[in-house]
Amino acid sequence: MTPIADILAHARRHDSGLGTTIPAGWMQGRTAFGGLSAALALQAALELEPDLPSLRSAQIAFIGPLAGEVSVTATKLRRGRNAAFLQADVTSEAGLGLRATFVFMTGLASVVEHDQARRATVEPPAADAELHTGPDNFFTGNFNFFDPKRKLGATEWLRWARLRARDGLHPMVELMAIGDALPPGAFKLAAERRTPLSSLNWQINFLTTEPTTQDGWWLLNAEADIARHGYSSQRMAIWNAAGEPVAEAMQGVAIFG
């Protein structure tokens, strides 16, 4: 297991980003875990403009495979009085693998006050709970998971998750790394036939500027609304240990069979 903080600490910095190597333990098949690639992209953006306001939204395109040596290049698209748009590309020997657009925004005084985001009613794992992790040669080996044993829909996942090594990370970099840790919802429909699936994109909106939780635990939810013609669209969410909403997201997934 190689902590993300170690990957970043040993990265080679340049004027517009960084270069690093994806460890074998962060791979998922022939490409790096998408959450790690997105986290590297965000880190490069944060270092390009160190005085940025809070991250409010990210649009991630999973364009191609990423493995081995990768280069992360960040670009400022526009910065106004209240919002900053930054782009980050992650490339490897195979070419462009990920493109991310991040939106950072200062809080504004407003007469609008509305909050009907779902709250979580599932308790985080107890100190003596039985936790699960993945194999050392797969990205899930970097996480602890806990199944709260709830009745779920045919295409729904609900799991508590945390990075096994999270010290030294920017809170939003940690969330980018963990927010995509569940399998796609459509995987439940294809599991018996072992049909390959691959994320195409990820739109995530953050509902708080300072995400915090207890003992590193975040409750992740994913549920596919539709799956046909080799494509699935799913809704996703993240809550902290107190049940407070942290992020809402959508994702498109390719189904190869």
C-alpha positions as CSV (number, residue, x, y, z in Angstrom):
1,M,0.0,0.0,0.0
2,T,1.4,3.4,-1.0
3,P,-0.4,6.4,0.6
4,I,-1.4,9.2,-1.7
5,A,0.6,11.6,0.5
6,D,3.7,9.6,-0.4
7,I,2.9,9.6,-4.1
8,L,2.6,13.4,-3.9
9,A,5.7,13.8,-1.7
10,H,7.9,12.0,-4.2
11,A,6.3,13.7,-7.3
12,R,8.5,15.8,-9.6
13,R,7.2,19.4,-9.7
14,H,7.3,21.6,-12.7
15,D,5.9,25.1,-13.5
16,S,2.4,23.9,-14.3
17,G,2.0,20.6,-12.5
18,L,3.8,17.4,-11.5
19,G,5.0,14.1,-12.7
20,T,4.8,10.8,-10.7
21,T,4.4,7.0,-11.0
22,I,1.2,5.2,-10.4
23,P,2.0,2.3,-8.0
24,A,0.7,-1.2,-8.9
25,G,-1.5,-1.1,-5.8
26,W,-3.6,1.8,-7.2
27,M,-4.5,0.1,-10.5
28,Q,-7.9,-1.3,-11.5
29,G,-7.1,-3.5,-14.5
30,R,-5.2,-1.7,-17.2
31,T,-5.8,1.8,-15.8
32,A,-5.3,3.7,-12.5
33,F,-8.2,4.0,-10.1
34,G,-10.2,7.0,-11.3
35,G,-10.4,8.6,-7.8
36,L,-6.6,8.6,-7.6
37,S,-6.2,10.2,-11.0
38,A,-8.8,12.8,-10.1
39,A,-7.0,13.5,-6.8
40,L,-3.7,14.1,-8.6
41,A,-5.4,16.5,-11.0
42,L,-6.9,18.4,-8.1
43,Q,-3.6,18.6,-6.3
44,A,-1.9,20.1,-9.4
45,A,-4.7,22.7,-9.7
46,L,-4.3,23.6,-6.0
47,E,-0.6,24.1,-6.4
48,L,-1.0,26.2,-9.6
49,E,-3.1,28.8,-7.8
50,P,-2.4,28.4,-4.0
51,D,-4.8,31.1,-2.8
52,L,-7.9,29.6,-4.4
53,P,-11.4,29.9,-2.7
54,S,-13.3,26.7,-1.8
55,L,-13.8,23.9,-4.4
56,R,-17.4,23.7,-5.3
57,S,-17.6,21.5,-8.4
58,A,-15.5,19.1,-10.5
59,Q,-16.2,17.7,-14.0
60,I,-14.0,14.6,-14.7
61,A,-13.7,12.9,-18.1
62,F,-12.1,9.5,-18.0
63,I,-10.7,9.5,-21.5
64,G,-8.2,6.6,-21.7
65,P,-6.0,4.3,-19.6
66,L,-3.4,5.7,-17.2
67,A,-0.5,3.6,-15.9
68,G,3.2,3.9,-15.0
69,E,4.7,7.3,-15.4
70,V,2.1,10.1,-15.6
71,S,2.3,13.8,-16.1
72,V,-0.3,16.2,-14.6
73,T,-0.6,19.6,-16.1
74,A,-2.9,22.3,-14.7
75,T,-4.1,25.4,-16.5
76,K,-6.0,28.5,-15.3
77,L,-9.0,29.0,-17.6
78,R,-10.4,32.1,-16.0
79,R,-10.3,33.8,-12.6
80,G,-12.9,36.5,-11.7
81,R,-13.8,38.2,-8.5
82,N,-15.7,35.3,-7.1
83,A,-15.0,32.2,-9.1
84,A,-11.9,30.5,-10.6
85,F,-12.0,27.8,-13.3
86,L,-9.0,25.5,-13.6
87,Q,-8.3,22.6,-15.9
88,A,-6.0,19.7,-15.3
89,D,-4.9,16.9,-17.7
90,V,-3.3,13.6,-16.7
91,T,-1.3,11.9,-19.4
92,S,0.8,8.7,-19.7
93,E,2.6,6.9,-22.4
94,A,-0.8,5.9,-23.9
95,G,-1.8,9.6,-24.2
96,L,-4.4,11.8,-22.5
97,G,-6.2,9.7,-19.8
98,L,-8.1,12.2,-17.8
99,R,-9.3,15.8,-18.1
100,A,-10.7,17.7,-15.2
101,T,-12.4,21.1,-14.8
102,F,-12.5,22.4,-11.3
103,V,-14.7,25.3,-10.1
104,F,-13.6,27.2,-7.0
105,M,-15.9,29.9,-5.6
106,T,-16.0,32.4,-2.8
107,G,-19.1,32.4,-0.6
108,L,-21.5,35.2,-1.4
109,A,-24.0,37.0,0.7
110,S,-27.5,35.9,-0.4
111,V,-31.1,36.1,0.7
112,V,-31.7,32.6,-0.6
113,E,-31.5,29.8,2.1
114,H,-32.8,26.4,1.0
115,D,-31.6,22.9,2.0
116,Q,-33.5,19.7,1.3
117,A,-30.4,17.5,0.6
118,R,-30.9,14.0,2.0
119,R,-29.5,13.2,5.4
120,A,-28.0,9.8,6.2
121,T,-29.5,7.8,9.0
122,V,-26.9,5.0,8.9
123,E,-24.5,4.8,11.8
124,P,-20.8,4.7,11.1
125,P,-19.0,1.5,12.1
126,A,-18.2,0.9,15.7
127,A,-14.7,0.6,16.9
128,D,-14.9,-3.2,17.0
129,A,-16.8,-3.6,13.7
130,E,-15.6,-6.1,11.1
131,L,-14.0,-4.1,8.3
132,H,-13.1,-5.2,4.8
133,T,-10.4,-4.2,2.4
134,G,-9.2,-5.3,-1.0
135,P,-6.1,-7.1,-2.3
136,D,-2.7,-5.4,-2.2
137,N,-2.5,-5.4,-6.1
138,F,-5.8,-3.7,-6.6
139,F,-6.9,-0.1,-5.6
140,T,-9.4,-1.3,-3.0
141,G,-6.5,-2.4,-0.9
142,N,-6.0,1.2,0.0
143,F,-9.4,1.5,1.7
144,N,-11.4,0.2,4.6
145,F,-15.0,-0.6,3.9
146,F,-18.0,-1.4,6.1
147,D,-21.3,-2.8,4.9
148,P,-24.2,-1.4,7.1
149,K,-26.4,-4.3,5.9
150,R,-29.4,-2.2,4.6
151,K,-31.9,-3.4,2.1
152,L,-31.0,-1.8,-1.2
153,G,-32.3,-1.5,-4.7
154,A,-31.3,-3.8,-7.6
155,T,-28.6,-1.3,-8.8
156,E,-27.7,0.4,-5.5
157,W,-24.5,0.4,-3.3
158,L,-24.2,1.8,0.2
159,R,-20.9,1.5,2.0
160,W,-18.9,3.3,4.6
161,A,-15.4,3.9,3.3
162,R,-12.2,5.5,4.4
163,L,-8.6,5.7,3.2
164,R,-6.3,3.5,5.2
165,A,-3.6,6.2,5.0
166,R,-5.0,9.7,4.8
167,D,-2.7,12.0,6.8
168,G,-1.2,15.0,5.0
169,L,-3.9,15.3,2.4
170,H,-5.9,18.4,1.5
171,P,-9.5,17.5,2.6
172,M,-10.8,17.9,-1.0
173,V,-8.1,15.8,-2.4
174,E,-9.1,13.1,0.1
175,L,-12.7,13.3,-1.0
176,M,-11.8,13.2,-4.7
177,A,-9.8,10.0,-4.0
178,I,-12.6,8.3,-2.0
179,G,-15.8,9.5,-3.8
180,D,-15.4,7.0,-6.7
181,A,-14.5,4.0,-4.6
182,L,-17.8,2.1,-5.1
183,P,-18.4,-0.2,-8.1
184,P,-20.9,1.2,-10.6
185,G,-24.5,0.5,-9.8
186,A,-24.9,-1.4,-13.1
187,F,-22.2,-3.9,-11.9
188,K,-24.9,-5.6,-9.8
189,L,-26.7,-6.4,-13.1
190,A,-23.6,-7.8,-14.8
191,A,-21.7,-9.4,-11.9
192,E,-22.7,-13.0,-12.6
193,R,-21.4,-12.7,-16.2
194,R,-18.4,-10.7,-15.1
195,T,-19.2,-8.1,-17.7
196,P,-16.5,-5.3,-17.8
197,L,-17.6,-1.8,-16.9
198,S,-15.7,1.5,-17.1
199,S,-16.6,5.0,-15.9
200,L,-16.8,7.6,-18.6
201,N,-17.3,10.8,-16.7
202,W,-18.0,12.1,-13.2
203,Q,-19.7,15.3,-12.2
204,I,-19.5,16.1,-8.5
205,N,-20.8,19.1,-6.6
206,F,-19.6,19.8,-3.0
207,L,-22.2,20.9,-0.5
208,T,-19.8,22.2,2.1
209,T,-16.6,24.2,1.9
210,E,-14.9,22.4,4.9
211,P,-15.6,18.7,4.8
212,T,-15.0,16.9,8.1
213,T,-15.9,13.5,9.5
214,Q,-15.1,11.1,12.3
215,D,-12.2,8.6,12.1
216,G,-12.0,9.2,8.3
217,W,-15.4,7.5,7.6
218,W,-17.5,8.7,4.6
219,L,-20.8,7.0,3.6
220,L,-20.9,6.4,-0.1
221,N,-24.0,5.8,-2.2
222,A,-24.4,4.9,-5.9
223,E,-27.5,3.9,-7.8
224,A,-28.0,3.4,-11.5
225,D,-31.1,5.0,-13.0
226,I,-30.8,3.3,-16.3
227,A,-28.6,0.7,-18.0
228,R,-29.1,-0.2,-21.7
229,H,-27.3,-0.2,-25.0
230,G,-23.9,-0.4,-23.2
231,Y,-24.4,2.7,-21.2
232,S,-25.6,3.5,-17.7
233,S,-26.3,6.7,-15.8
234,Q,-26.1,6.7,-12.0
235,R,-26.6,9.1,-9.1
236,M,-24.1,9.3,-6.3
237,A,-23.8,10.9,-2.9
238,I,-21.4,11.3,0.1
239,W,-22.3,11.9,3.7
240,N,-20.0,12.4,6.7
241,A,-20.2,10.3,9.9
242,A,-22.8,12.7,11.4
243,G,-25.1,12.1,8.4
244,E,-24.5,15.5,6.9
245,P,-24.5,15.8,3.1
246,V,-21.1,16.4,1.7
247,A,-21.4,15.9,-2.1
248,E,-23.9,15.0,-4.8
249,A,-22.7,13.5,-8.1
250,M,-23.6,11.8,-11.4
251,Q,-21.6,9.4,-13.5
252,G,-21.9,7.8,-16.9
253,V,-20.6,4.2,-17.2
254,A,-19.8,2.1,-20.3
255,I,-20.9,-1.6,-20.2
256,F,-18.9,-3.8,-22.5
257,G,-21.4,-6.7,-23.0
